[in-house]
Amino acid sequence: MSETTPAVRQLPTYDELVSGDIDKKNSQTGINILLNQDPPKEWLKDHPMAKGVKYIPIQRVEYMLTSIFKKWHVEIKQVQVIANSVVVIVRLFYQDVLSDEILWQDGIGASPIQTDKGAGAMDWNKTKNDAVMKAAPAAESYAVKDAAEKIGKLFGKDMNRADKIMYDTLPTIEKRDKLEDLDVEPNNENNE
């Protein structure tokens, strides 16, 4: 009896992911490595309200969701006002490129309700007429981006963190079968 090896799908390149041309797919590890590449520098924008913070605009995030995953959609789980901000919680559903399984990530976003110049943030009598109309969709966009960031660095995960983790060692981790081989210190808090 002869053994047959399953057909291996061709892994998309980083350039194919960024350009949206991902006809070729391979292992989940390969996809994870690609999803955890840094986004192209030209996609990054300076945050208008936070100095030194970079972000990826929502249109880029939506483009990547459409380019990489077969299907995706957003479910709004909750909308509320906390202090002077609209807060939106979403669930981002996306179809896995290898298994066709529907996966999801939750995200949260908030946007302030604008008041007239010089008014306190909680002075509801000085709230701008279109404040909620602007704050609610902005909070939803932030929530979608927050959920997408959990998919990988290509969507902005780790972008503003001081410490970065490289994902290019994932293929070698699958081959290791002992905790000692992973160069991880066991938690000795209870053993001291």
N, C-alpha and C positions, 0 to 999 in steps of 0.2 A: 504494500500500500504506500503510495507516495504522498508526501505532505505538500500541500500547496500553501504558499504564503499569500495573505490577502493583498489585494492591490493597494498600493500606497498612493494617495492623492498628492499632487505636486503642491508644494508650499508656496503661497504668494510671497513676492518680495515686498520689502518695505515700500519701495516706489510704487508698486502695484496697489498696495493698501492706500497710500496717500492719494494716488490718482484715481482710485475707485475701480481699477481693473483687477478684480480678484476671481477670475474664472477658476483658477487653480487653488485647491485647498489641500491641507495635509493634516497632521496630527494636532490634537488639542494643545500639546506642548509647544509646537511650532506657532500656532495661533496665539497662544499666551505670550510667547517671546515677542512676536510682532506687535501685539496690542500694547506691549510694555516698552516700546521704543519711544523716544522723545518726539513730541510733535514737531513739525517743521517750524523753524524760528520765525518765518514770515507769517505764520498763523497767530503768533502771540501778540497780545496788545497790552499796553499799560493800563492798569485799572484806574478809572477816572476818580475814584474816591479814596483809594488806599495806595499810599506811596510805596514804590518798590515791589508791588504785587503785579504779577502777570496773570492774564486769563485768556481763554480761547472763546471767541464769540459764539453765541448759540448757533448761528448759521453753519459754522464749521462743524460743530458737534452733530447737528442734524444731518449734515452732508456725510460725515463719517458713519453715522448709524445706518443711513440709507446705502452707502457704498459697501459696507462690510457685512451687514446682516441681511438675511433674506426678507425679513419683516420686522417692524418695530412699531410700537405705539405707547402712548402715555395714558395712564389712568390717574386722575386727580383723586387722592384719598381724603384730603382734608384742606379746608381753607379757613383761616381764623385771623383775628386781629389780636396781636400781642403788643402791649404798650402802644407805640405809634406806627407799627409795621403790619403789613399784610404778610402772613406766613402761609406757604403752600407746601403740602406734602404730596409727593407723587410716587407712583410705581412705574418704572420704565421696563416694558416688556420687549424682549428681542429674541429672534429665532437663531439658535446656535448654528453656525455654518457647517459643522460636521455632523451633528446628530439630528438636526431639525427640531430638537427639544426647545420649548419656550422657556427662557430664563428671565429673571427680573432682578432689578436693583431698585431700592427705595432711595429717594432723595428729598431734601428739605431746602427751601429757599425763602428768603425774606426780603422785603423792600419797604423802605419808609414811606409813610403817608406824608406828603409835602404840606407844609403850612406856609402862610404868608411870611415875608421877610421880617425878622425881628420877633416873630411869635414863638412861643414855647412849643416844643415838639408835641405836647399833649393838649394844646389849646385847640379844641375841636371847633370853636367858633371862627378860627382863623385857617381852617383847612381849605386848601385850594379846591375849586370845583371839580377838577379832573384828577384829583390825587389818587383816589382808589382805582379809577380806570387805568392809570399808569402803573400803580404799585402792584396790582394783582397779576397782570401778565409778566411783569418783570420778576416777581417772586416765583412764578411758574417756570420761567426760563432758568433762573438760578437753581430751582429744584431739579429740573431735567439735567442740567449740567452736573449737579452734585451726584445724581444717580449714575450718569455716564462715566464720571471720573472713576467710579469703583470698578469699571470694566478694565481700565488700564491707563498707562501713562500717555498713550496716544490721545486720550480724551482729557488729559490734564491731571491725572493722578500724580501725586508727589511734586507737582510743578513748583510750588512755593515752599517746599519743605527744605530745611537745611541739610538733612541727611537723606541720601538717595540710596535705593537698593537696585542692584543690577539684576535683570531677569535672564541674562544670557547663560546662566549655569543650570537652568531648568532641565535640559536634556541629561546632564550627568546625575542629577538628583534621582531621577527615575531608576538609575542603575544601582543605586546604593540601597542596602537593605539593613544597615545597622545604624543606630543613633550615633555611635562614635564616628562613623564615616562622614557624617554631616557637619562635623566640627561645631557642634552645638553643645554648650555646657548644660548638663542636666540641672534642674532646679533642686538645690541642696538645702533649702530653707528648713525643712523638717528633719534633715539628716545630720545637722551639725551638732 
